[in-house]
Amino acid sequence: MQAADRRQRLQALLKLGRMMRGWTRLELSNELGRDPTKLVPASGNPKLDLVEALARVLSWPVEEVVYAIRGGDEEDPHDDLERVPFEPEAMSIFIADARRHRRWEDLRAAGTVLHRQADDGEQRGLGDHLVANAWAGMGCFAVALSVSQRGLGERGLSFATRTLLALDSAVSHFALWNLVEAKAIATELLEQLDRRDRSDRLCRVATAAAHSIRGHARRREALAEAVPDAAMVNAASDDLATAEREYRWLNDDFGDVGDLGRSQVCRGGRLECEAVERGSVERAIEAFVEGLGEVVDLDSIGEVDLLESHGWWCVFGSNLALRSQDEVRGVRAMAILTNKCFEIADRLDHWAMRERSFTLEHFRRQRAWETEERFDDWVLDAEDLRVLMGTMGRFPRFRPVGWRILASAGFVDA
């Protein structure tokens, strides 16, 4: 890439950072520690401290800023662990509460403490499991994957800890659309779990999770094709039916509402598969849209896992709407579904759901244009821009769509 190209890309990133933060050029310069007239070097190759500062402004990993400039794990700036208890029982309570209320920074800090205080590989692995969970909760799946893989490299791991870390890794691969890797890990886990005590709660949870991950990965892979492979769709449906049943039984036995929410997500994915398999796409779209009657008021759903399941049902319905033979009705259904999906994703601060929402809304607008159905241009305020940029930083596969959205909204040249 020529120097002029690098300068142009850097200028675009600086402009986006300033606009998403709502800063003046002087405020941005102060944050970056640069004279306003010297933000872009003639060579187009900024110094490392400027790249790191710009990465913090954009909420991107450093390597992604470098890639964007040159045309190719952000260091964690937080090291305040004083709020984390060190006594084992208090630590367990702290961790459980952080997970229940999705306080991901607290969970990350707790895992970091466990890792630093560890005497052996098992304890370090448990710490890495918590840290990976936290990064995944914040939508930073590439970082989560790196942490879980580090944990899997420890010696002396128990079967339970190795299983948890493997599930962490599979979830991150799935979120990043590494579907082959997600399926492979889930399949290997299921083979191992078949030889274990199936009455053990961890084994039951892991069995449900592995079937869910493999089922959704198969669903994504099969339904990405215009004419899906029937065997793959059936395999996805079978996995999701198994996971749906296992999670429902877990909820019955232990009363964890999270398992009920996860069961609902699997059911929605299964219904998407069955609608394609049976040729009942139009009826299924109507059912998914009608189901939004349960989430007119988001405050009426107190459990976040149940609310999350409704968000994913919006995704499944939108996927089917893209297959509608009545293109105008499909576009209109997607407008309703993606709007609610954005709403739920924002309420939960759910980055993976935001990635799907942006992507599906982009596809809807493309299809609306093709069918001459009226639609509004992308209009992004500072908060929308922050969310879009955060999504681009977290999901490499989404980045081309993100750039198109930015171009259509007039933030960068098409």
C-alpha positions in Angstrom: 0.0 0.0 0.0 1.3 3.5 -0.9 1.9 6.2 1.7 -1.1 8.2 0.3 -3.4 5.2 0.8 -2.2 4.7 4.4 -2.7 8.4 5.2 -6.2 8.2 3.8 -7.1 5.1 5.8 -5.7 6.7 9.0 -7.5 9.9 8.4 -10.8 7.9 8.0 -10.2 6.1 11.3 -9.4 9.4 13.1 -12.6 11.0 11.7 -14.7 8.0 12.8 -13.1 8.0 16.2 -13.8 11.7 16.7 -17.4 11.4 15.5 -18.3 8.3 17.5 -17.0 10.0 20.6 -18.6 13.4 19.8 -15.3 15.2 20.2 -13.8 18.2 18.5 -10.5 17.8 16.5 -8.7 19.4 19.5 -10.3 17.0 22.0 -9.3 14.0 19.8 -5.8 15.3 19.5 -5.5 15.7 23.3 -6.7 12.2 23.8 -4.1 10.9 21.3 -1.3 13.0 22.8 -0.6 14.8 19.5 -0.6 18.3 18.0 -3.7 18.6 15.9 -1.6 19.4 12.8 0.6 16.3 13.3 -2.0 13.5 13.6 -1.2 12.0 10.2 2.5 11.5 9.4 3.6 11.9 5.8 4.6 8.3 5.6 1.2 7.1 6.7 2.9 5.0 9.4 1.9 6.2 12.8 4.0 5.5 15.9 3.0 2.7 18.2 1.7 5.0 21.0 -0.7 6.7 18.5 -1.9 3.3 17.2 -2.6 2.2 20.8 -4.4 5.4 21.7 -6.5 5.2 18.6 -7.3 1.6 19.3 -8.7 2.7 22.7 -10.7 5.5 21.1 -12.3 3.1 18.6 -12.6 0.2 21.1 -10.7 -2.0 18.6 -7.8 -4.4 19.2 -4.5 -2.8 18.2 -3.8 -5.3 15.5 -7.1 -4.4 13.8 -6.2 -0.8 13.7 -2.9 -1.7 12.1 -4.7 -3.9 9.6 -7.1 -1.1 8.7 -4.3 1.3 8.2 -1.9 -1.0 6.3 -4.7 -2.9 4.4 -3.9 -6.5 7.5 -5.0 -8.9 22.3 -5.5 -5.3 22.8 -3.6 -5.0 26.0 -6.0 -4.7 28.9 -5.6 -1.2 30.3 -7.3 -2.1 33.6 -5.4 -3.5 36.4 -7.6 -2.5 39.4 -8.4 -5.8 41.3 -9.0 -4.3 44.7 -12.8 -5.1 44.5 -12.2 -8.8 44.2 -12.3 -10.9 47.4 -9.5 -13.4 48.0 -11.1 -15.7 50.5 -12.3 -18.8 48.6 -16.0 -18.8 49.8 -16.4 -15.1 49.3 -14.7 -15.4 45.9 -17.2 -18.1 44.8 -20.1 -15.9 45.8 -18.6 -12.9 44.0 -18.1 -15.0 40.8 -21.7 -16.4 40.9 -23.1 -12.9 41.4 -21.0 -11.4 38.6 -22.2 -14.1 36.2 -25.8 -13.8 37.2 -25.9 -10.1 36.7 -23.5 -10.1 33.7 -20.9 -7.9 35.4 -18.2 -9.0 32.9 -15.4 -6.7 34.2 -15.8 -8.2 37.7 -15.8 -11.7 36.3 -12.6 -10.9 34.3 -11.0 -9.4 37.4 -11.9 -12.5 39.5 -10.4 -14.8 36.9 -7.3 -12.7 36.7 -6.9 -13.0 40.5 -7.3 -16.8 40.4 -4.8 -17.1 37.6 -2.2 -14.9 39.4 -2.7 -16.7 42.8 -2.7 -20.2 41.2 -0.3 -22.9 42.4 -0.9 -25.3 39.5 -2.2 -25.7 36.0 -5.7 -26.6 37.2 -6.1 -23.4 39.1 -4.7 -21.4 36.2 -7.1 -23.1 33.9 -10.1 -22.2 36.1 -8.9 -18.6 36.1 -8.6 -18.7 32.3 -12.1 -20.1 32.1 -13.5 -17.1 34.0 -11.5 -14.6 32.0 -12.6 -16.2 28.7 -16.3 -16.1 29.9 -15.9 -12.4 30.7 -14.3 -11.5 27.3 -17.0 -13.4 25.5 -19.7 -11.6 27.6 -18.1 -8.3 26.4 -18.3 -9.6 22.8 -14.4 -9.9 22.5 -14.5 -13.4 21.2 -11.0 -13.3 19.6 -9.5 -12.5 23.0 -11.8 -15.0 24.7 -10.6 -17.7 22.2 -6.9 -16.8 22.9 -7.5 -17.1 26.7 -9.3 -20.4 26.5 -6.7 -21.9 24.3 -4.0 -20.7 26.7 -6.0 -22.5 29.5 -6.2 -25.7 27.4 -2.4 -25.7 27.2 -2.0 -26.0 30.9 -0.9 -29.3 32.4 -2.8 -31.2 35.1 -6.3 -30.1 34.1 -9.2 -32.0 35.5 -11.9 -33.3 33.1 -14.3 -30.7 34.3 -12.0 -27.7 33.7 -10.8 -29.0 30.4 -14.5 -29.4 29.3 -15.3 -25.9 30.4 -12.4 -24.4 28.5 -13.2 -26.5 25.4 -16.8 -25.2 25.5 -15.4 -21.6 25.8 -13.3 -22.2 22.8 -16.2 -23.7 20.8 -18.5 -20.8 21.6 -15.8 -18.3 20.5 -15.2 -20.1 17.3 -18.9 -20.2 16.6 -19.4 -16.4 17.3 -16.5 -15.7 15.0 -18.1 -17.9 12.3 -15.3 -20.5 12.5 -18.0 -23.1 12.0 -15.7 -26.1 11.1 -13.7 -25.6 14.3 -16.8 -25.1 16.5 -18.3 -28.4 15.1 -15.1 -30.3 15.6 -14.7 -29.3 19.2 -18.4 -30.0 20.0 -18.2 -33.4 18.3 -15.0 -34.4 20.2 -16.6 -33.3 23.5 -19.7 -35.3 22.9 -17.6 -38.4 22.2 -15.8 -37.9 25.5 -19.0 -37.2 27.4 -20.5 -40.4 26.1 -18.0 -42.3 28.3 -18.7 -40.3 31.4 -21.4 -40.4 34.1 -24.4 -38.9 32.4 -26.1 -38.1 35.7 -23.4 -35.6 36.7 -24.7 -32.1 36.3 -21.6 -30.7 34.6 -21.7 -33.6 32.0 -25.4 -32.9 31.4 -24.8 -29.2 30.9 -21.8 -29.9 28.7 -23.8 -32.3 26.6 -26.6 -29.8 26.1 -24.1 -27.1 25.2 -22.1 -29.2 22.8 -25.3 -30.3 20.9 -26.4 -26.7 20.9 -23.1 -25.4 19.5 -22.8 -28.1 16.9 -26.5 -27.8 15.9 -26.3 -24.0 15.4 -23.0 -24.3 13.5 -24.6 -26.9 11.2 -27.7 -24.7 10.9 -25.5 -21.7 9.8 -23.5 -23.7 7.5 -26.4 -25.5 5.8 -28.8 -22.5 5.5 -26.1 -20.2 4.1 -26.7 -22.1 0.8 -29.5 -21.1 -1.6 -30.4 -24.8 -1.8 -29.4 -26.3 1.6 -28.1 -29.8 1.9 -31.0 -31.8 3.3 -28.8 -34.1 5.4 -27.0 -31.2 7.0 -30.3 -29.5 7.8 -31.6 -32.7 9.4 -28.4 -33.1 11.4 -28.7 -29.5 12.6 -32.3 -30.0 13.6 -31.6 -33.2 15.4 -28.8 -31.6 17.4 -30.9 -28.6 18.3 -33.8 -30.9 19.3 -31.5 -32.8 21.7 -30.1 -29.6 23.2 -33.6 -28.1 23.6 -34.8 -31.2 25.4 -31.6 -31.5 27.6 -31.8 -27.8 28.7 -35.5 -28.2 29.5 -34.8 -31.1 31.7 -32.0 -29.2 33.4 -34.4 -26.4 34.1 -36.9 -28.9 35.5 -34.3 -30.5 37.8 -32.4 -27.4 39.0 -34.7 -24.5 38.3 -32.1 -22.4 36.5 -34.0 -20.0 34.2 -31.0 -19.6 32.1 -31.4 -23.2 30.9 -35.0 -22.4 29.9 -33.7 -19.5 27.9 -31.1 -21.6 26.2 -33.8 -24.2 25.4 -35.8 -21.6 23.7 -32.9 -20.5 21.6 -32.4 -24.1 20.4 -36.1 -24.4 19.7 -36.1 -21.3 17.5 -33.1 -22.6 15.6 -34.8 -26.0 15.1 -38.0 -24.2 13.8 -35.9 -22.3 11.3 -34.4 -25.6 10.0 -37.7 -27.4 9.9 -39.4 -24.5 8.0 -36.7 -24.7 5.3 -36.8 -28.5 5.2 -40.6 -28.7 4.9 -41.1 -25.7 2.7 -43.2 -23.8 5.2 -41.1 -20.6 5.3 -44.0 -18.2 4.9 -46.0 -19.7 7.8 -42.9 -19.7 10.0 -42.1 -16.1 9.3 -45.6 -15.1 10.4 -45.2 -17.1 13.6 -41.9 -15.4 14.4 -43.4 -12.0 13.8 -46.5 -12.9 15.9 -44.2 -14.0 18.7 -43.0 -10.4 19.1 -46.2 -9.8 20.9 -44.5 -11.3 24.0 -41.8 -8.6 23.9 -43.7 -5.4 23.2 -42.5 -4.2 26.6 -39.0 -5.4 27.3 -39.3 -4.5 31.0 -42.0 -7.2 31.3 -39.4 -9.9 30.9 -37.3 -9.9 34.0 -34.9 -12.8 33.1 -32.2 -11.7 30.8 -31.7 -15.2 29.3 -35.4 -15.3 28.3 -35.1 -11.9 26.8 -32.0 -13.0 24.9 -33.9 -15.9 23.5 -36.5 -13.5 21.9 -33.6 -11.7 20.3 -32.3 -14.8 18.7 -35.9 -15.7 17.5 -35.8 -12.3 15.7 -32.6 -13.5 14.0 -34.1 -16.8 13.0 -37.2 -15.1 11.6 -35.1 -12.7 9.6 -33.1 -15.5 8.2 -36.3 -17.1 6.9 -37.6 -13.7 5.6 -34.6 -13.6 3.3 -35.9 -16.8 1.8 -39.4 -15.5 1.3 -40.8 -16.0 -2.2 -42.9 -12.8 -1.6 -40.0 -10.4 -1.5 -42.0 -7.4 -0.5 -43.6 -9.2 2.5 -40.2 -10.6 3.4 -38.7 -7.1 3.5 -41.5 -5.8 5.6 -41.2 -8.7 8.1 -37.5 -8.2 8.4 -38.0 -4.5 9.2 -40.1 -5.5 12.2 -37.8 -8.3 13.3 -34.5 -6.5 13.0 -35.9 -3.4 14.7 -36.8 -5.5 17.8 -33.5 -7.4 17.6 -31.6 -4.1 17.8 -33.7 -3.1 20.7 -33.0 -6.3 22.6 -29.3 -6.3 21.7 -29.0 -2.8 23.1 -30.9 -3.6 26.3 -28.5 -6.6 26.9 -25.4 -4.9 25.5 -25.1 -8.1 23.4 -22.4 -7.8 20.7 -23.0 -11.0 18.9 -26.7 -10.1 18.5 -25.7 -6.6 17.3 -23.5 -8.2 14.6 -26.5 -10.2 13.4 -28.8 -7.2 13.6 -26.5 -5.0 11.5 -25.9 -7.7 9.0 -29.5 -8.7 8.5 -30.7 -5.0 8.4 -28.0 -4.4 5.7 -29.3 -7.4 3.7 -32.9 -6.1 4.2 -32.0 -2.8 2.7 -30.3 -4.4 -0.2 -33.3 -6.5 -0.9 -35.7 -3.5 -0.5 -33.7 -1.6 -3.1 -33.8 -4.6 -5.5 -37.6 -4.8 -5.0 -38.1 -1.0 -5.2 -39.7 -1.2 -1.7 -39.3 2.2 0.0 -36.7 2.3 2.8 -34.7 5.0 4.6 -31.0 5.5 4.2 -28.7 4.5 7.1 -28.6 7.4 9.6 -26.1 6.9 12.4 -25.8 9.2 15.4 -22.8 9.1 17.7 -24.1 6.2 19.8 -25.0 4.2 16.6 -21.5 4.9 15.3 -19.9 3.7 18.6 -21.9 0.5 18.5 -21.1 -0.1 14.8 -17.4 0.5 15.2 -17.4 -1.8 18.3 -19.1 -4.5 16.3 -16.6 -4.1 13.5 -13.7 -4.4 15.9 -15.1 -7.6 17.5 -16.1 -9.5 14.4 -13.6 -9.6 11.5 -16.2 -11.3 9.1 -18.6 -8.4 9.7 -16.1 -5.7 8.8 -16.8 -5.6 5.0 -20.5 -5.1 5.8 -19.6 -2.5 8.4 -17.6 -0.5 5.9 -20.6 -0.6 3.5 -22.9 0.7 6.2 -20.5 3.5 7.0 -20.2 4.4 3.3 -24.0 4.4 2.8 -24.3 6.7 5.9 -21.8 9.1 4.4 -19.0 8.6 6.9 -16.5 7.2 4.5 -16.1 7.2 0.7 -17.9 4.3 -1.0 
